[in-house]
Amino acid sequence: MRTDKVRFLRALQKRMARYELLLCALTMTWILVVGLTLIAQMTPEDMVNHRSRVVQDQVHACGGTFEQRFDCTQQILLAGEKAGIVEVMKRISLTLLLPTVAWSVWWLVLWRIRQIYWLPQPVNRFRSFAMN
């Protein structure tokens, strides 16, 4: 009975190691493909930076004295930088969300398996006395 359990646990451990390698390969592939795709598809309009047509039109629409135009341009460019950072962070979050969930579920499964199968056996205090 004891050897069957040990054999089962070794087989389970090997199977889980293979699944872990598979999960690692899948998540790395996901990050590489999706991350590069989302970053490669970014345009100046997505980033809302000084090269985007919308920002250039807003900057040219600024009027007034030099100081007023400067303040208007600064506000537009700073708002564009914030929007660009938000866009990049959204794309990074979308890229890393699925791998994070997958690894979290994986660790919960491993924790549960260890909880079920690998707990130490209860100690029988009277066993040593019975064997004497």
C-alpha positions as CSV (number, residue, x, y, z in Angstrom):
1,M,0.0,0.0,0.0
2,R,2.8,2.4,0.9
3,T,4.8,1.7,-2.3
4,D,1.7,2.4,-4.4
5,K,1.3,5.8,-2.8
6,V,4.9,6.6,-3.3
7,R,4.8,5.5,-6.9
8,F,1.6,7.6,-7.4
9,L,3.2,10.7,-5.9
10,R,6.3,10.4,-8.1
11,A,4.2,10.0,-11.2
12,L,2.1,13.0,-10.1
13,Q,5.2,15.1,-9.5
14,K,6.6,14.3,-13.0
15,R,3.3,15.1,-14.6
16,M,3.0,18.4,-12.7
17,A,6.6,19.3,-13.8
18,R,5.7,18.7,-17.4
19,Y,2.6,20.8,-17.0
20,E,4.6,23.6,-15.4
21,L,7.1,23.6,-18.4
22,L,4.1,23.7,-20.8
23,L,2.5,26.6,-18.9
24,C,5.9,28.4,-18.9
25,A,6.3,28.0,-22.6
26,L,2.7,29.1,-23.3
27,T,2.9,32.2,-21.1
28,M,6.2,33.2,-22.6
29,T,4.8,32.8,-26.1
30,W,1.7,34.8,-25.2
31,I,3.8,37.6,-23.8
32,L,6.1,37.7,-26.8
33,V,3.4,37.5,-29.5
34,V,0.7,39.6,-27.9
35,G,3.2,42.1,-26.4
36,L,5.0,42.7,-29.6
37,T,1.8,42.9,-31.6
38,L,0.2,45.5,-29.2
39,I,3.4,47.6,-29.1
40,A,4.0,47.4,-32.8
41,Q,0.4,48.6,-33.6
42,M,0.9,51.8,-31.6
43,T,0.7,55.0,-33.6
44,P,1.3,58.6,-32.7
45,E,-2.5,59.1,-32.5
46,D,-2.6,56.3,-29.9
47,M,0.2,57.9,-27.9
48,V,-1.3,61.4,-28.2
49,N,2.2,62.9,-28.4
50,H,3.6,66.0,-30.1
51,R,3.7,64.2,-33.5
52,S,0.0,63.3,-33.6
53,R,-2.1,65.3,-35.9
54,V,-4.7,66.1,-33.2
55,V,-2.1,67.6,-30.9
56,Q,-0.6,69.6,-33.7
57,D,-4.0,71.0,-34.6
58,Q,-4.7,71.9,-31.0
59,V,-1.3,73.6,-30.6
60,H,-1.8,75.7,-33.8
61,A,-5.2,76.7,-32.4
62,C,-3.6,78.3,-29.4
63,G,-3.8,82.1,-29.5
64,G,-3.0,85.2,-27.5
65,T,0.3,86.5,-26.3
66,F,3.5,84.4,-26.3
67,E,3.0,83.5,-22.7
68,Q,-0.6,82.4,-23.3
69,R,0.4,80.3,-26.3
70,F,3.2,78.7,-24.3
71,D,0.9,77.8,-21.4
72,C,-1.7,76.4,-23.8
73,T,0.9,74.3,-25.6
74,Q,2.4,73.0,-22.3
75,Q,-1.1,72.0,-21.1
76,I,-1.8,70.2,-24.4
77,L,1.5,68.4,-24.4
78,L,1.3,67.4,-20.7
79,A,-2.2,66.0,-21.2
80,G,-1.0,64.1,-24.3
81,E,1.9,62.6,-22.3
82,K,-0.4,61.4,-19.6
83,A,-2.7,59.9,-22.2
84,G,0.2,58.2,-23.9
85,I,1.4,56.7,-20.6
86,V,-2.1,55.4,-19.9
87,E,-2.2,53.8,-23.3
88,V,1.1,52.1,-22.9
89,M,0.1,50.8,-19.4
90,K,-3.2,49.5,-20.8
91,R,-1.3,47.5,-23.4
92,I,1.2,46.1,-20.9
93,S,-1.6,45.2,-18.6
94,L,-3.5,43.4,-21.3
95,T,-0.3,41.5,-22.2
96,L,0.4,40.4,-18.7
97,L,-3.1,39.8,-17.4
98,L,-3.6,36.3,-18.8
99,P,-0.2,34.9,-17.7
100,T,-0.7,36.3,-14.2
101,V,-4.1,34.6,-13.9
102,A,-2.7,31.4,-15.3
103,W,0.2,31.3,-12.9
104,S,-2.1,32.2,-10.0
105,V,-4.4,29.3,-10.8
106,W,-1.4,27.0,-11.2
107,W,0.0,27.9,-7.8
108,L,-3.5,27.3,-6.2
109,V,-3.6,23.9,-7.9
110,L,-0.2,23.0,-6.6
111,W,-1.0,24.2,-3.1
112,R,-4.2,22.1,-3.1
113,I,-2.3,19.0,-4.3
114,R,0.3,19.4,-1.7
115,Q,-2.4,19.9,0.9
116,I,-4.2,16.7,-0.2
117,Y,-1.3,14.3,-0.8
118,W,1.8,15.6,0.8
119,L,0.8,16.3,4.4
120,P,2.8,14.4,6.9
121,Q,1.1,11.3,8.2
122,P,-0.4,11.6,11.7
123,V,2.0,10.3,14.4
124,N,0.8,7.2,16.3
125,R,2.3,7.7,19.8
126,F,1.6,4.2,20.9
127,R,3.2,2.5,17.9
128,S,6.7,2.3,19.3
129,F,5.3,0.7,22.5
130,A,3.3,-1.9,20.6
131,M,6.3,-3.0,18.6
132,N,8.5,-3.6,21.7
